Amino acid sequence: MGKVITLTMPIKKRYSKLQAPQRRFAYLALIIPMAVLITFVIVPTILAGYYSLNDFNMIKPPQFVGLSNFVELFSDPIFQAALRNTIVYMVACVAAQLVVGLGLAIIVTREWLLGRTFFRTIYFLPVVISMVAVSIIWQWIFDSRVGLINLALGFIGIAPQPWLSSASQALLVIIIISVWKFSGYNVVIFTAAIQNISKDYYEAAAVDGSNGWTDFWFITLPLISPTLLFAIITSAIGSFQVFDSVYVITQGMGGPNFSTMTLLVYLYKHAFDGMRFGYGSAVSIVMFGILMILTLVQLRIGRSSSEAMNF
Amino acid sequence: MAAIKNSDVYRGSTSRKINKFLSRAVVYVIAILAAIIVVFPLIWIIFTAFKSLPETYVWPPTWLPVRWRFDNIAQLFKTIPFARYFLNSVVVSLPICILNLFFCSLSGYIFAKFNFPGKNVIFIAVLATIMIPFQVTMIPAFAILKTFGWNNSYLGLIIPAMVGAFGIFLMRQFMMSIPTELIEAARMDGASEWRIYLQLIVPSSRHAFAALAIFTFLDSWNAFLWPLIVIDTPAMRTLPLGLALLKTQYISQWPLIMMATLLTSLPVIIVYIIFQGQFTRGILLSGLKQ
């Protein structure tokens, strides 16, 4: 009781003996926040594991069924499609958001560019708009009959495409939407990372005859690589949980022909439309496992990245 | 090296200037093109929102509406309880923001500046909850909520979102940098713990408050999945929920749908344009939000 040493504030002796009123204040202040976190995060996490081993419809009490939810899950071809689509979506989004974000960040950090702040403000705009609204806007633009994309394609002599009504193109549209919506986020964090690089590096390199491209490859890229890695992991985790766009555009069906079915939409459909909350929990546990791996990678690189970003 | 550079300079400053001019022109073109790609869809919804229904099916599409139909706004309010959705969003988002600011800052302060038995265990538990994805907790959280009778209610939307581990962590990181001597001095002067929190800690953490307020507002204003789970009746729908269900109900009524989309997005866009500096600063301050 006397010697409590925190991880973050070592050797602060005056705090080792805290007076009773202060201790009371600390406990009092934490009661409500901790009650909320326990009730709506910690207990549910444990319950999710329990439900995944049960049949549960929220009307009758859960019935233990062992691992049969998981067995059913992995043998369901629609689940397999959802897993495949989610991974394709995640990889494509991460790559595209990275390239677009980096490219635009390089552009808005050119000191001779007029209106740098204006451009950065514009690029970030889609991040703040609700995904439901964004999905509806793009569904209208990708409309196969009167959409602007097909109009633009017509100008360069390409026949109208079915887009969202085609099983081979629908997922691509969902990917494009998320690149439009989220790349601006990367622009902001990459811009900050690039601006943190000391000018001395570029000046020294210029003496050695470096130009724009060699500057980029040998100075900018290596020095912001921790930020890039971090952005890759965070956007991977975010894309893995894609829901809103698919749900809004396909009315929760993940169509056409399950070509846009993703894990979270699959989970929602079975749990909340099908009232199979045990089965849905099993899906969530599988997703948790995959996300856990991504999060561990994030934690490993998190330290070096926050040091390098120096926020 | 020096020789190469010299010969470069010698070879002609005009060609170098042209090169530099061209590469800068390319950068400008890309920057402007990207800005158009971002802004154009938003302008397009404005045009569509004021067209008549038949006009949206003309091929090739007209750009500006042939006639601006401002009665489309009235039409929207007649078709769906849009004002009610808006009110619901405000009634849910506002308390979520205020409660988060209060409880996250208070807990963050405690974790940053107090020592007491069990602190580390509690703090690690809080950190661990950051890593638990929403889809794992949403089914049991809904089951728990139902036993409280909070389904299809404002409470069901507000209470689970009223405090978050991310916010606590953000606040704690920020408050670590407040000099402990200041707090000590205030205590010496006989200030109560609440007074120290309200008059010293809160004012010195303005930037963290601004960042957290922005994130919480965006998250709660744009939330879709949780309201979709909790809310059953049309009168309780928040804006995103009402918008999504309007789209399913009035398939292909694009002027109506676009008017609703426009009016839903406009408040957020206005808030963003006014506070845009705070937005970027908030993101950078929080490190990276997952």
Interface residues (C-beta under 8 A of the other chain):
Chain A: M1 V4 T6 L7 T8 M9 K12 R14 Y15 S16 L18 P21 Q22 R23 F25 A26 Y27 A29 L30 I32 P33 M34 V36 L37 T39 F40 V41 I42 V43 P44 T45 L47 A48 Y51 M58 G103 L104 I107 V108 R110 W112 L113 F119 R120 T121 I122 Y123 F124 L125 P126 V128 I129 S130 M131 V132 A133 I136 I137 W138 W140 I141 R145 V146 L148 L151 G154 W180 G184 Y185 V188 I189 A192 D208 G209 G212 F230 A231 T234 I237 G238 Q241 F243 D244 Y247 V248 Q251 L264 L267 Y268 A271 F272 F277 G280 S281 S284 I285 M287 F288 L291 M292 T295 S306 M309 F311
Chain B: M1 I4 K5 S23 R24 V27 Y28 I30 A31 A34 A35 I37 V38 V39 P41 L42 W44 I45 T48 T56 Y57 V58 W59 P60 P61 F103 C104 L106 S107 Y109 I110 F114 N115 F116 P117 K119 N120 I122 A125 V126 T129 M131 I132 P133 F134 Q135 V136 T137 M138 I139 P140 A141 A143 I144 K146 I159 P160 M162 V163 A165 I168 M176 T180 E184 E193 W194 L218 W221 N222 F224 L225 L228 I229 L239 P240 L241 L243 A244 K247 T248 W254 I257 M258 T261 T264 S265 V268 I269 V271 Y272 I273 Q276 F279 T280 I283 L284 L285 G287 L288 K289 Q290
